[in-house]
Amino acid sequence: MRQIFLDTETTGIEPRQGHRIIEVAGVEMENRRFTGRQLHHYVNPEREIDAGAQAVHGISNAFLEDKPRFADIARELQEFIRDAELVIHNAAFDIGFLDAEFARLDLPQTRQICNGVQDTLKMARELHPGKRNNLDALCERYQINNAHRTLHGALLDAELLAEVYLAMTRGQESLIMDQPAAGNSPALQDLVKQAPRQRGPLLVRRAEGEDLEAHRRVLEGIQKDSKGACLWLQAPEVAISEA
């Protein structure tokens, strides 16, 4: 399965008020293994950044002046996420901004081109109800080093999210079949070629002495409690002696 761990930073919190994406990043994973492919862009939003948002991510308008517009990177972004499952923390926020940006350019909406969306915030709330489930809290809970995260940043947060996701879903590795098809697997072919294991004669140890006496006492107790209905004692004597 191909997955993209995605994060954005924005000028504010509400795309319907004209707020824009200023940073977008995605990290690719296939079958729970990092592929080394990633996408990362800072984006000129063509508007001012709210002071509250800047306090969170530390990105200024001056820094973004020479960066590409979203229109310049939109198609690259869509190709990167195409047919992949998106994994996003608080997915409604990021998807809302992505769809607003795509709509401005008359491009398909996010869910039309990706292969579904997983919201790790929803997953975390189900796993840890009543607890803090932001990215920092999850890194602490799953012992993922995030000491270098002093401010929000899309690429760093996407990388941390991928580590958190692996920790939250640990145990699914056995469900991933990333080996060659059975007919072409060298390991499986070697296994088929192995000769059947040779077994020695089966060792039979018969009860005797104290074991037989203890067995008889148990049967007599059953006979007494069942008022003579112990089936074992109704069998031929040879069956009892060889039990």
ROTOR-320136 format. One record per atom (N, C-alpha, C): residue number from 1; residue in one letter; chain; x, y, z. Coordinates in pm, whole numbers. Layout:
# ROTOR-320136
NUM	A	A	X	Y	Z;
...
//
This chain:
# ROTOR-320136
1	M	A	83	-119	0;
1	M	A	0	0	0;
1	M	A	88	125	0;
2	R	A	54	218	-88;
2	R	A	127	345	-96;
2	R	A	54	449	-13;
3	Q	A	127	513	78;
3	Q	A	69	615	166;
3	Q	A	153	742	159;
4	I	A	86	855	170;
4	I	A	151	985	179;
4	I	A	112	1048	312;
5	F	A	211	1079	394;
5	F	A	189	1149	520;
5	F	A	203	1298	490;
6	L	A	94	1371	508;
6	L	A	86	1506	455;
6	L	A	55	1608	564;
7	D	A	114	1726	549;
7	D	A	86	1835	643;
7	D	A	96	1969	569;
8	T	A	23	2067	619;
8	T	A	27	2203	563;
8	T	A	43	2304	675;
9	E	A	97	2420	640;
9	E	A	92	2539	725;
9	E	A	17	2647	647;
10	T	A	-51	2735	718;
10	T	A	-142	2828	652;
10	T	A	-132	2969	712;
11	T	A	-200	3062	644;
11	T	A	-201	3202	692;
11	T	A	-298	3222	807;
12	G	A	-388	3129	827;
12	G	A	-490	3138	931;
12	G	A	-561	3005	944;
13	I	A	-680	3007	1005;
13	I	A	-745	2880	1033;
13	I	A	-870	2854	949;
14	E	A	-911	2950	863;
14	E	A	-1037	2932	793;
14	E	A	-1024	2964	644;
15	P	A	-1023	2860	559;
15	P	A	-1010	2886	415;
15	P	A	-1127	2966	358;
16	R	A	-1244	2955	420;
16	R	A	-1360	3028	369;
16	R	A	-1346	3179	391;
17	Q	A	-1251	3218	474;
17	Q	A	-1223	3360	495;
17	Q	A	-1105	3406	409;
18	G	A	-1066	3323	314;
18	G	A	-960	3360	221;
18	G	A	-821	3324	267;
19	H	A	-809	3249	376;
19	H	A	-676	3209	421;
19	H	A	-619	3105	325;
20	R	A	-486	3102	316;
20	R	A	-417	3025	212;
20	R	A	-310	2934	272;
21	I	A	-269	2838	192;
21	I	A	-158	2750	228;
21	I	A	-26	2824	204;
22	I	A	67	2812	299;
22	I	A	199	2873	281;
22	I	A	311	2768	283;
23	E	A	277	2645	321;
23	E	A	376	2537	319;
23	E	A	300	2406	307;
24	V	A	349	2317	224;
24	V	A	289	2185	210;
24	V	A	401	2082	196;
25	A	A	383	1969	261;
25	A	A	486	1864	255;
25	A	A	420	1727	262;
26	G	A	480	1633	192;
26	G	A	434	1495	197;
26	G	A	553	1400	198;
27	V	A	539	1293	274;
27	V	A	642	1189	285;
27	V	A	580	1058	241;
28	E	A	646	987	151;
28	E	A	590	865	93;
28	E	A	637	741	167;
29	M	A	542	648	183;
29	M	A	572	519	243;
29	M	A	499	411	162;
30	E	A	565	299	142;
30	E	A	501	185	77;
30	E	A	519	63	166;
31	N	A	406	-3	195;
31	N	A	410	-123	279;
31	N	A	486	-99	409;
32	R	A	457	17	470;
32	R	A	511	54	600;
32	R	A	662	76	597;
33	R	A	715	110	480;
33	R	A	858	141	469;
33	R	A	873	274	395;
34	F	A	958	363	447;
34	F	A	985	489	381;
34	F	A	1054	462	247;
35	T	A	1009	530	144;
35	T	A	1069	512	12;
35	T	A	1180	613	-15;
36	G	A	1187	719	64;
36	G	A	1283	826	39;
36	G	A	1227	938	-48;
37	R	A	1108	917	-104;
37	R	A	1044	1021	-184;
37	R	A	966	1116	-94;
38	Q	A	979	1243	-123;
38	Q	A	902	1342	-50;
38	Q	A	879	1465	-137;
39	L	A	779	1541	-99;
39	L	A	749	1667	-166;
39	L	A	743	1776	-60;
40	H	A	803	1890	-88;
40	H	A	803	2001	8;
40	H	A	813	2133	-65;
41	H	A	718	2222	-37;
41	H	A	719	2355	-98;
41	H	A	674	2460	4;
42	Y	A	744	2571	6;
42	Y	A	690	2693	65;
42	Y	A	615	2766	-45;
43	V	A	508	2835	-8;
43	V	A	418	2894	-107;
43	V	A	389	3040	-71;
44	N	A	400	3125	-170;
44	N	A	360	3265	-152;
44	N	A	208	3272	-151;
45	P	A	146	3313	-39;
45	P	A	0	3308	-30;
45	P	A	-70	3428	-92;
46	E	A	6	3529	-131;
46	E	A	-51	3650	-191;
46	E	A	-148	3721	-97;
47	R	A	-119	3710	30;
47	R	A	-196	3780	133;
47	R	A	-115	3779	262;
48	E	A	-157	3856	361;
48	E	A	-87	3864	489;
48	E	A	-113	3739	573;
49	I	A	-16	3708	657;
49	I	A	-29	3596	751;
49	I	A	-79	3651	884;
50	D	A	-180	3587	943;
50	D	A	-229	3628	1075;
50	D	A	-118	3614	1179;
51	A	A	-117	3706	1274;
51	A	A	-14	3703	1378;
51	A	A	-20	3573	1458;
52	G	A	-141	3525	1485;
52	G	A	-154	3401	1561;
52	G	A	-97	3282	1488;
53	A	A	-120	3278	1357;
53	A	A	-65	3167	1278;
53	A	A	87	3176	1270;
54	Q	A	139	3297	1255;
54	Q	A	284	3312	1247;
54	Q	A	352	3271	1377;
55	A	A	284	3292	1489;
55	A	A	341	3250	1618;
55	A	A	353	3099	1627;
56	V	A	267	3028	1553;
56	V	A	270	2881	1555;
56	V	A	381	2826	1467;
57	H	A	392	2879	1344;
57	H	A	489	2820	1250;
57	H	A	612	2906	1225;
58	G	A	609	3033	1262;
58	G	A	727	3118	1250;
58	G	A	761	3161	1109;
59	I	A	670	3142	1014;
59	I	A	695	3179	874;
59	I	A	642	3319	849;
60	S	A	724	3402	789;
60	S	A	685	3542	765;
60	S	A	653	3568	619;
61	N	A	581	3678	595;
61	N	A	553	3717	457;
61	N	A	681	3750	381;
62	A	A	777	3810	449;
62	A	A	903	3845	384;
62	A	A	974	3720	334;
63	F	A	972	3613	414;
63	F	A	1035	3488	373;
63	F	A	969	3429	248;
64	L	A	839	3452	232;
64	L	A	763	3389	124;
64	L	A	756	3472	-3;
65	E	A	812	3591	-1;
65	E	A	798	3681	-116;
65	E	A	848	3621	-247;
66	D	A	958	3547	-243;
66	D	A	1015	3493	-367;
66	D	A	978	3346	-389;
67	K	A	882	3295	-313;
67	K	A	843	3155	-326;
67	K	A	735	3141	-434;
68	P	A	719	3022	-491;
68	P	A	617	3001	-595;
68	P	A	475	3018	-540;
69	R	A	382	3052	-629;
69	R	A	241	3055	-592;
69	R	A	189	2910	-591;
70	F	A	73	2893	-528;
70	F	A	17	2757	-523;
70	F	A	-10	2705	-663;
71	A	A	-51	2794	-753;
71	A	A	-77	2753	-891;
71	A	A	46	2692	-956;
72	D	A	164	2731	-910;
72	D	A	289	2681	-970;
72	D	A	322	2538	-925;
73	I	A	268	2498	-810;
73	I	A	305	2365	-756;
73	I	A	185	2271	-748;
74	A	A	66	2318	-785;
74	A	A	-56	2240	-764;
74	A	A	-55	2108	-839;
75	R	A	-17	2110	-966;
75	R	A	-20	1987	-1045;
75	R	A	86	1887	-998;
76	E	A	201	1937	-958;
76	E	A	303	1847	-901;
76	E	A	251	1781	-774;
77	L	A	184	1858	-691;
77	L	A	127	1804	-568;
77	L	A	21	1699	-599;
78	Q	A	-66	1727	-694;
78	Q	A	-170	1629	-725;
78	Q	A	-111	1499	-781;
79	E	A	-8	1510	-860;
79	E	A	55	1388	-912;
79	E	A	122	1310	-801;
80	F	A	177	1380	-703;
80	F	A	245	1313	-592;
80	F	A	146	1233	-507;
81	I	A	27	1286	-485;
81	I	A	-70	1218	-399;
81	I	A	-164	1127	-476;
82	R	A	-156	1127	-607;
82	R	A	-251	1051	-688;
82	R	A	-246	902	-654;
83	D	A	-364	846	-630;
83	D	A	-383	701	-603;
83	D	A	-319	655	-472;
84	A	A	-270	747	-391;
84	A	A	-213	709	-261;
84	A	A	-316	734	-151;
85	E	A	-304	659	-42;
85	E	A	-383	690	76;
85	E	A	-313	803	151;
86	L	A	-389	909	183;
86	L	A	-334	1021	259;
86	L	A	-353	995	408;
87	V	A	-248	1019	485;
87	V	A	-254	1008	630;
87	V	A	-224	1146	686;
88	I	A	-322	1205	755;
88	I	A	-313	1345	797;
88	I	A	-363	1356	941;
89	H	A	-298	1439	1021;
89	H	A	-343	1464	1157;
89	H	A	-440	1582	1155;
90	N	A	-564	1556	1197;
90	N	A	-674	1652	1185;
90	N	A	-699	1679	1036;
91	A	A	-737	1574	967;
91	A	A	-746	1577	821;
91	A	A	-842	1682	768;
92	A	A	-951	1709	838;
92	A	A	-1050	1805	788;
92	A	A	-987	1941	764;
93	F	A	-894	1981	850;
93	F	A	-828	2111	836;
93	F	A	-748	2117	706;
94	D	A	-657	2021	687;
94	D	A	-569	2024	569;
94	D	A	-646	2000	440;
95	I	A	-740	1906	442;
95	I	A	-819	1879	322;
95	I	A	-902	2002	285;
96	G	A	-954	2072	384;
96	G	A	-1030	2194	357;
96	G	A	-947	2298	284;
97	F	A	-823	2316	328;
97	F	A	-734	2413	261;
97	F	A	-692	2365	124;
98	L	A	-658	2237	110;
98	L	A	-619	2185	-21;
98	L	A	-732	2200	-122;
99	D	A	-853	2164	-79;
99	D	A	-966	2172	-172;
99	D	A	-996	2317	-211;
100	A	A	-980	2409	-118;
100	A	A	-1002	2551	-151;
100	A	A	-899	2598	-254;
101	E	A	-774	2554	-238;
101	E	A	-670	2593	-334;
101	E	A	-696	2529	-470;
102	F	A	-732	2401	-472;
102	F	A	-759	2334	-600;
102	F	A	-880	2396	-669;
103	A	A	-982	2434	-591;
103	A	A	-1102	2494	-649;
103	A	A	-1069	2625	-720;
104	R	A	-978	2702	-665;
104	R	A	-939	2828	-730;
104	R	A	-881	2804	-869;
105	L	A	-825	2686	-888;
105	L	A	-758	2655	-1015;
105	L	A	-842	2560	-1102;
106	D	A	-966	2535	-1060;
106	D	A	-1053	2442	-1133;
106	D	A	-989	2304	-1148;
107	L	A	-922	2259	-1044;
107	L	A	-860	2126	-1042;
107	L	A	-946	2031	-959;
108	P	A	-933	1900	-980;
108	P	A	-1010	1803	-902;
108	P	A	-985	1818	-752;
109	Q	A	-1085	1786	-673;
109	Q	A	-1071	1791	-528;
109	Q	A	-985	1674	-480;
110	T	A	-936	1688	-359;
110	T	A	-837	1594	-306;
110	T	A	-885	1449	-311;
111	R	A	-1006	1424	-262;
111	R	A	-1055	1286	-254;
111	R	A	-1085	1227	-391;
112	Q	A	-1089	1309	-494;
112	Q	A	-1111	1258	-628;
112	Q	A	-985	1195	-688;
113	I	A	-869	1231	-633;
113	I	A	-745	1182	-692;
113	I	A	-667	1089	-599;
114	C	A	-695	1096	-468;
114	C	A	-622	1008	-377;
114	C	A	-705	882	-352;
115	N	A	-646	788	-281;
115	N	A	-712	660	-252;
115	N	A	-755	655	-106;
116	G	A	-831	755	-65;
116	G	A	-880	759	72;
116	G	A	-793	842	164;
117	V	A	-850	875	280;
117	V	A	-783	960	378;
117	V	A	-797	897	516;
118	Q	A	-687	885	588;
118	Q	A	-689	842	728;
118	Q	A	-657	961	816;
119	D	A	-739	983	917;
119	D	A	-718	1093	1011;
119	D	A	-657	1036	1139;
120	T	A	-530	1065	1162;
120	T	A	-463	1010	1281;
120	T	A	-512	1074	1410;
121	L	A	-571	1194	1403;
121	L	A	-630	1253	1523;
121	L	A	-750	1170	1567;
122	K	A	-833	1132	1473;
122	K	A	-948	1046	1504;
122	K	A	-900	911	1558;
123	M	A	-798	854	1495;
123	M	A	-744	727	1542;
123	M	A	-694	739	1685;
124	A	A	-621	847	1714;
124	A	A	-563	866	1847;
124	A	A	-672	884	1952;
125	R	A	-778	956	1918;
125	R	A	-888	976	2014;
125	R	A	-958	846	2045;
126	E	A	-966	756	1948;
126	E	A	-1026	625	1973;
126	E	A	-936	537	2057;
127	L	A	-804	549	2036;
127	L	A	-709	469	2113;
127	L	A	-686	525	2252;
128	H	A	-691	657	2267;
128	H	A	-659	723	2394;
128	H	A	-767	824	2430;
129	P	A	-888	780	2457;
129	P	A	-996	875	2487;
129	P	A	-967	956	2613;
130	G	A	-1000	1084	2607;
130	G	A	-982	1170	2723;
130	G	A	-842	1222	2743;
131	K	A	-748	1187	2654;
131	K	A	-609	1231	2668;
131	K	A	-576	1332	2559;
132	R	A	-467	1407	2580;
132	R	A	-418	1498	2477;
132	R	A	-366	1415	2359;
133	N	A	-407	1453	2240;
133	N	A	-370	1375	2123;
133	N	A	-314	1460	2011;
134	N	A	-254	1575	2048;
134	N	A	-184	1651	1945;
134	N	A	-53	1580	1913;
135	L	A	18	1628	1811;
135	L	A	137	1557	1763;
135	L	A	244	1549	1871;
136	D	A	264	1656	1946;
136	D	A	365	1653	2052;
136	D	A	330	1549	2158;
137	A	A	202	1543	2198;
137	A	A	160	1447	2299;
137	A	A	179	1304	2250;
138	L	A	149	1280	2123;
138	L	A	165	1146	2068;
138	L	A	312	1106	2057;
139	C	A	397	1202	2021;
139	C	A	540	1173	2017;
139	C	A	590	1134	2156;
140	E	A	543	1205	2258;
140	E	A	583	1171	2395;
140	E	A	529	1034	2435;
141	R	A	405	1007	2400;
141	R	A	341	880	2439;
141	R	A	411	761	2374;
142	Y	A	453	778	2249;
142	Y	A	514	667	2176;
142	Y	A	667	676	2173;
143	Q	A	722	766	2255;
143	Q	A	868	780	2272;
143	Q	A	938	806	2139;
144	I	A	884	902	2064;
144	I	A	943	947	1939;
144	I	A	1009	1082	1964;
145	N	A	1136	1092	1931;
145	N	A	1212	1213	1961;
145	N	A	1166	1329	1874;
146	N	A	1111	1431	1938;
146	N	A	1069	1552	1865;
146	N	A	1131	1677	1927;
147	A	A	1250	1658	1987;
147	A	A	1315	1771	2055;
147	A	A	1347	1884	1960;
148	H	A	1364	1853	1831;
148	H	A	1398	1954	1732;
148	H	A	1274	2028	1681;
149	R	A	1157	1996	1733;
149	R	A	1033	2060	1689;
149	R	A	999	2175	1783;
150	T	A	1056	2290	1760;
150	T	A	1026	2408	1842;
150	T	A	909	2487	1784;
151	L	A	890	2478	1652;
151	L	A	776	2539	1584;
151	L	A	716	2436	1489;
152	H	A	592	2460	1449;
152	H	A	531	2373	1349;
152	H	A	602	2393	1215;
153	G	A	622	2284	1142;
153	G	A	677	2289	1008;
153	G	A	623	2171	932;
154	A	A	577	2193	808;
154	A	A	504	2089	737;
154	A	A	588	1963	715;
155	L	A	713	1978	672;
155	L	A	794	1860	642;
155	L	A	830	1783	769;
156	L	A	874	1854	871;
156	L	A	908	1789	996;
156	L	A	785	1721	1056;
157	D	A	672	1790	1052;
157	D	A	551	1732	1109;
157	D	A	504	1610	1031;
158	A	A	520	1610	899;
158	A	A	484	1493	819;
158	A	A	573	1374	854;
159	E	A	701	1400	875;
159	E	A	794	1292	911;
159	E	A	761	1236	1050;
160	L	A	733	1325	1145;
160	L	A	697	1280	1279;
160	L	A	564	1204	1277;
161	L	A	471	1253	1197;
161	L	A	342	1186	1187;
161	L	A	358	1043	1135;
162	A	A	446	1024	1039;
162	A	A	469	889	987;
162	A	A	521	797	1098;
163	E	A	612	847	1181;
163	E	A	664	766	1291;
163	E	A	554	735	1393;
164	V	A	471	835	1422;
164	V	A	360	816	1515;
164	V	A	263	712	1460;
165	Y	A	232	722	1333;
165	Y	A	139	628	1270;
165	Y	A	192	484	1280;
166	L	A	319	465	1252;
166	L	A	377	331	1262;
166	L	A	365	277	1405;
167	A	A	386	366	1502;
167	A	A	376	323	1642;
167	A	A	232	290	1679;
168	M	A	137	372	1633;
168	M	A	-3	351	1666;
168	M	A	-59	225	1602;
169	T	A	-5	187	1488;
169	T	A	-59	72	1413;
169	T	A	35	-47	1419;
170	R	A	125	-47	1515;
170	R	A	219	-159	1527;
170	R	A	141	-289	1543;
171	G	A	183	-393	1476;
171	G	A	110	-518	1476;
171	G	A	47	-546	1341;
172	Q	A	38	-443	1256;
172	Q	A	-17	-464	1123;
172	Q	A	88	-514	1025;
173	E	A	215	-518	1068;
173	E	A	319	-562	976;
173	E	A	289	-699	919;
174	S	A	226	-786	1002;
174	S	A	199	-922	956;
174	S	A	94	-926	846;
175	L	A	20	-813	829;
175	L	A	-82	-809	725;
175	L	A	-25	-763	592;
176	I	A	100	-716	592;
176	I	A	159	-663	469;
176	I	A	232	-774	396;
177	M	A	192	-801	276;
177	M	A	256	-905	195;
177	M	A	340	-836	88;
178	D	A	465	-808	123;
178	D	A	550	-736	29;
178	D	A	654	-826	-36;
179	Q	A	634	-958	-27;
179	Q	A	726	-1050	-92;
179	Q	A	676	-1079	-233;
180	P	A	758	-1141	-320;
180	P	A	713	-1176	-454;
180	P	A	595	-1271	-450;
181	A	A	525	-1282	-561;
181	A	A	413	-1375	-570;
181	A	A	459	-1515	-532;
182	A	A	367	-1594	-477;
182	A	A	404	-1724	-422;
182	A	A	477	-1812	-522;
183	G	A	432	-1808	-648;
183	G	A	494	-1894	-748;
183	G	A	635	-1854	-782;
184	N	A	673	-1727	-753;
184	N	A	806	-1679	-790;
184	N	A	898	-1660	-671;
185	S	A	848	-1691	-550;
185	S	A	926	-1666	-429;
185	S	A	1034	-1773	-412;
186	P	A	1163	-1735	-417;
186	P	A	1269	-1835	-397;
186	P	A	1259	-1902	-262;
187	A	A	1223	-1825	-159;
187	A	A	1213	-1883	-26;
187	A	A	1106	-1991	-22;
188	L	A	991	-1961	-87;
188	L	A	884	-2059	-88;
188	L	A	921	-2181	-171;
189	Q	A	990	-2160	-284;
189	Q	A	1032	-2272	-367;
189	Q	A	1128	-2363	-292;
190	D	A	1220	-2302	-215;
190	D	A	1313	-2382	-135;
190	D	A	1239	-2464	-31;
191	L	A	1135	-2404	27;
191	L	A	1058	-2473	130;
191	L	A	986	-2594	71;
192	V	A	930	-2575	-50;
192	V	A	859	-2685	-115;
192	V	A	953	-2800	-148;
193	K	A	1080	-2767	-182;
193	K	A	1175	-2869	-223;
193	K	A	1229	-2950	-106;
194	Q	A	1210	-2900	15;
194	Q	A	1265	-2970	130;
194	Q	A	1200	-3108	144;
195	A	A	1281	-3209	179;
195	A	A	1227	-3343	199;
195	A	A	1144	-3347	326;
196	P	A	1041	-3432	331;
196	P	A	961	-3444	454;
196	P	A	1051	-3482	571;
197	R	A	1019	-3428	685;
197	R	A	1099	-3458	804;
197	R	A	1086	-3605	840;
198	Q	A	1201	-3671	863;
198	Q	A	1202	-3811	901;
198	Q	A	1179	-3823	1052;
199	R	A	1077	-3900	1088;
199	R	A	1045	-3918	1229;
199	R	A	1089	-4057	1275;
200	G	A	1135	-4065	1399;
200	G	A	1168	-4194	1457;
200	G	A	1044	-4265	1506;
201	P	A	1056	-4387	1556;
201	P	A	939	-4461	1606;
201	P	A	877	-4389	1725;
202	L	A	745	-4393	1735;
202	L	A	673	-4327	1843;
202	L	A	696	-4401	1973;
203	L	A	741	-4331	2072;
203	L	A	769	-4391	2203;
203	L	A	641	-4396	2285;
204	V	A	603	-4514	2331;
204	V	A	483	-4532	2413;
204	V	A	526	-4574	2552;
205	R	A	485	-4497	2651;
205	R	A	515	-4533	2790;
205	R	A	384	-4564	2860;
206	R	A	369	-4688	2906;
206	R	A	245	-4731	2970;
206	R	A	248	-4702	3119;
207	A	A	129	-4670	3173;
207	A	A	118	-4644	3317;
207	A	A	138	-4774	3393;
208	E	A	195	-4766	3511;
208	E	A	217	-4884	3594;
208	E	A	231	-4841	3738;
209	G	A	226	-4938	3827;
209	G	A	251	-4916	3967;
209	G	A	163	-4809	4030;
210	E	A	226	-4706	4087;
210	E	A	154	-4601	4160;
210	E	A	60	-4524	4068;
211	D	A	97	-4508	3940;
211	D	A	11	-4435	3847;
211	D	A	-121	-4509	3827;
212	L	A	-112	-4642	3809;
212	L	A	-234	-4720	3791;
212	L	A	-322	-4717	3916;
213	E	A	-259	-4724	4032;
213	E	A	-333	-4722	4157;
213	E	A	-405	-4588	4175;
214	A	A	-334	-4478	4142;
214	A	A	-396	-4346	4153;
214	A	A	-512	-4333	4055;
215	H	A	-496	-4391	3937;
215	H	A	-602	-4388	3837;
215	H	A	-725	-4463	3886;
216	R	A	-703	-4580	3950;
216	R	A	-815	-4660	4001;
216	R	A	-890	-4582	4109;
217	R	A	-817	-4510	4195;
217	R	A	-884	-4435	4302;
217	R	A	-972	-4324	4245;
218	V	A	-923	-4258	4138;
218	V	A	-1004	-4154	4073;
218	V	A	-1131	-4215	4016;
219	L	A	-1117	-4330	3949;
219	L	A	-1234	-4395	3888;
219	L	A	-1335	-4438	3994;
220	E	A	-1283	-4489	4107;
220	E	A	-1374	-4530	4215;
220	E	A	-1451	-4411	4270;
221	G	A	-1383	-4295	4278;
221	G	A	-1453	-4174	4324;
221	G	A	-1562	-4132	4227;
222	I	A	-1533	-4141	4095;
222	I	A	-1633	-4108	3994;
222	I	A	-1750	-4205	4001;
223	Q	A	-1716	-4336	4022;
223	Q	A	-1819	-4439	4031;
223	Q	A	-1913	-4410	4148;
224	K	A	-1857	-4368	4260;
224	K	A	-1938	-4339	4379;
224	K	A	-2025	-4217	4356;
225	D	A	-1965	-4109	4303;
225	D	A	-2040	-3984	4284;
225	D	A	-2148	-3998	4179;
226	S	A	-2126	-4086	4078;
226	S	A	-2224	-4102	3970;
226	S	A	-2321	-4217	3997;
227	K	A	-2310	-4273	4116;
227	K	A	-2399	-4383	4156;
227	K	A	-2393	-4500	4057;
228	G	A	-2270	-4539	4027;
228	G	A	-2248	-4657	3945;
228	G	A	-2252	-4634	3796;
229	A	A	-2240	-4505	3753;
229	A	A	-2252	-4476	3609;
229	A	A	-2118	-4445	3543;
230	C	A	-2007	-4483	3608;
230	C	A	-1876	-4457	3548;
230	C	A	-1854	-4553	3431;
231	L	A	-1856	-4500	3310;
231	L	A	-1847	-4583	3191;
231	L	A	-1713	-4653	3180;
232	W	A	-1606	-4588	3230;
232	W	A	-1474	-4647	3219;
232	W	A	-1468	-4781	3293;
233	L	A	-1532	-4785	3412;
233	L	A	-1529	-4908	3490;
233	L	A	-1616	-5017	3429;
234	Q	A	-1703	-4979	3337;
234	Q	A	-1787	-5079	3270;
234	Q	A	-1715	-5143	3151;
235	A	A	-1597	-5087	3115;
235	A	A	-1519	-5144	3004;
235	A	A	-1447	-5268	3051;
236	P	A	-1399	-5350	2957;
236	P	A	-1324	-5473	2995;
236	P	A	-1204	-5438	3082;
237	E	A	-1163	-5528	3166;
237	E	A	-1054	-5505	3260;
237	E	A	-926	-5472	3189;
238	V	A	-905	-5529	3071;
238	V	A	-782	-5502	3000;
238	V	A	-770	-5354	2966;
239	A	A	-882	-5288	2939;
239	A	A	-876	-5145	2906;
239	A	A	-833	-5065	3026;
240	I	A	-873	-5109	3143;
240	I	A	-833	-5035	3264;
240	I	A	-687	-5056	3292;
241	S	A	-639	-5176	3278;
241	S	A	-502	-5206	3313;
241	S	A	-403	-5140	3217;
242	E	A	-446	-5108	3094;
242	E	A	-356	-5049	2998;
242	E	A	-377	-4897	2984;
243	A	A	-459	-4839	3069;
243	A	A	-491	-4696	3057;
243	A	A	-368	-4614	3082;
//
